[in-house]
Amino acid sequence: MKKAGWRTYRRPDDKSGGHGVGWSPMIPYTFSVPDKWEEVPVSIADLGGTEIDLRFANPKEGRVFVIVAPVKRFSDEIGEEATIEQIGPPDKVISAFGPEVIGENVEGKVLRSEVAEHEGRTYYQFELEPPHVMITATAAGNRLYLFNVTGNGLQWKRYYKDLRKIAESFRVV
């Protein structure tokens, strides 16, 4: 369902970015963004390095980025069909991966933590402050997906509802 002024981005099946040797094809993901948001080129020099798969932004409203990490990085016990529950409970996941997103320890910064299920897949959703960021985490195939929506103080104040809608729209298909 397309809301006026919004579109759904779907990662192209043939998009490059294998994220390491020996990786299986990446399971595509989707999310909704306002029409005026644009994809931003990703550099391996970015914070998050080679694990950043995608960036979207609008200079007035905020930024989105997707980190895709191998589940083997967290446990050799997890097979080729990982679930977020196998990686750990929400508090363990945000403590382990939050620092990759915000660049510092997340202790005392988690304002909200929720668990949602969509089409049989579990998603952990977090809101952190400071900095202002919403993280949606799930696992699929042999990867962990971290979908991050962030904005500065003014963006957060003015566009919070839209930023939250973007964060909650993330799905691995």
C-alpha positions in Angstrom: 0.0 0.0 0.0 1.6 3.2 -1.2 0.9 6.3 0.8 1.0 9.6 -1.1 4.5 11.0 -1.0 6.1 7.7 0.0 7.6 4.9 -1.9 8.9 1.4 -1.1 12.6 0.6 -1.7 13.4 -3.0 -2.5 17.0 -4.1 -2.6 17.6 -5.4 -6.2 18.2 -9.1 -6.4 21.3 -8.5 -8.6 22.8 -5.7 -6.6 26.5 -6.3 -5.9 27.9 -6.2 -2.4 28.5 -9.8 -1.5 30.0 -8.8 1.8 32.8 -11.3 2.0 34.0 -14.4 0.5 31.8 -17.5 0.6 28.6 -15.6 1.2 25.3 -16.9 -0.2 23.2 -14.5 -2.3 21.7 -11.8 -0.1 18.0 -12.0 0.8 16.4 -8.8 -0.3 14.8 -6.3 2.0 12.3 -3.5 1.7 11.4 -0.3 3.6 9.3 2.8 3.0 10.7 6.3 2.6 9.3 9.6 1.7 9.7 10.4 -2.1 12.2 13.2 -1.4 14.7 10.8 0.2 17.5 9.6 -2.1 20.0 6.8 -2.1 23.5 7.9 -1.1 26.7 6.1 -2.4 28.3 3.8 0.2 32.1 3.8 0.7 34.0 1.1 2.4 35.7 3.9 4.3 32.3 4.6 6.0 31.8 3.9 9.7 30.7 0.3 9.5 33.0 -0.3 6.6 32.2 -3.1 4.2 29.1 -4.2 6.2 27.1 -1.1 5.2 24.9 -2.2 2.3 22.9 0.9 1.7 22.4 4.5 2.7 19.4 6.8 2.1 19.1 10.4 3.2 17.3 13.7 3.1 19.5 16.6 4.4 16.5 18.2 6.1 14.8 15.1 7.6 17.4 12.4 8.5 19.4 9.4 7.3 19.0 5.6 6.9 21.6 3.0 6.6 21.6 -0.8 6.5 24.4 -2.9 8.0 24.5 -6.5 6.9 26.9 -8.7 9.0 27.7 -12.4 8.9 26.0 -14.3 11.7 29.2 -16.5 12.1 30.8 -13.4 13.5 28.6 -13.9 16.6 28.4 -17.6 16.9 29.7 -20.7 15.0 26.6 -22.5 16.3 24.2 -20.6 14.0 23.5 -22.3 10.7 22.6 -21.1 7.2 19.0 -20.2 8.2 19.6 -17.9 11.2 16.9 -16.3 13.3 17.4 -13.2 15.5 16.4 -15.4 18.5 19.4 -17.6 17.8 21.7 -14.6 18.0 20.2 -13.6 21.4 17.5 -11.8 23.3 16.9 -8.1 22.5 19.2 -6.8 25.3 22.1 -8.9 24.2 21.6 -7.9 20.6 21.5 -4.2 21.2 24.5 -4.4 23.6 26.5 -6.2 21.0 25.5 -4.3 17.9 24.4 -0.9 19.2 28.1 0.3 19.5 28.6 -0.5 15.8 25.7 1.8 14.9 26.3 4.7 17.3 30.1 4.4 17.8 29.8 4.0 21.6 28.4 1.9 24.4 24.6 1.8 24.5 24.3 1.4 28.2 21.6 3.8 29.5 20.7 5.0 26.0 17.9 2.5 25.1 14.6 4.4 25.5 12.4 1.7 23.9 12.8 -2.0 23.0 10.1 -4.0 21.3 9.7 -7.3 19.6 7.6 -7.6 16.5 6.7 -10.5 14.2 5.9 -10.1 10.5 5.2 -13.0 8.2 6.9 -15.4 10.6 10.1 -13.4 11.0 11.0 -11.8 14.4 12.3 -8.2 14.4 13.8 -6.4 17.4 13.2 -2.7 17.4 15.1 -0.2 19.6 15.1 3.5 20.1 18.2 5.1 21.5 19.1 8.6 22.7 21.6 10.2 22.5 22.3 10.1 19.6 18.8 9.9 18.1 18.5 6.5 16.4 16.0 3.8 15.8 17.4 0.3 15.0 15.4 -2.6 13.6 17.3 -5.9 13.7 16.5 -9.3 12.3 18.4 -12.3 10.8 17.8 -14.1 7.5 19.9 -16.7 5.7 23.4 -16.4 7.2 23.2 -12.6 7.9 22.2 -10.2 10.6 20.4 -7.1 9.2 20.6 -3.8 11.2 18.3 -1.1 9.8 19.2 2.3 11.2 17.2 5.5 11.1 18.8 8.6 12.6 18.5 12.3 12.7 19.9 15.3 14.5 18.0 17.0 17.3 15.9 19.3 15.1 15.2 16.5 12.5 14.1 14.2 15.4 11.8 16.8 16.8 10.2 17.8 13.4 10.2 14.4 11.6 9.9 11.9 14.5 6.7 10.3 13.2 8.1 9.8 9.7 11.4 8.5 11.0 9.6 6.0 13.2 7.4 5.0 10.2 10.5 4.3 8.2 12.1 2.3 11.0 9.0 0.2 11.5 8.6 -0.5 7.7 11.8 -2.6 7.4 11.2 -6.2 6.2 13.5 -8.9 4.9 11.6 -10.6 2.1 
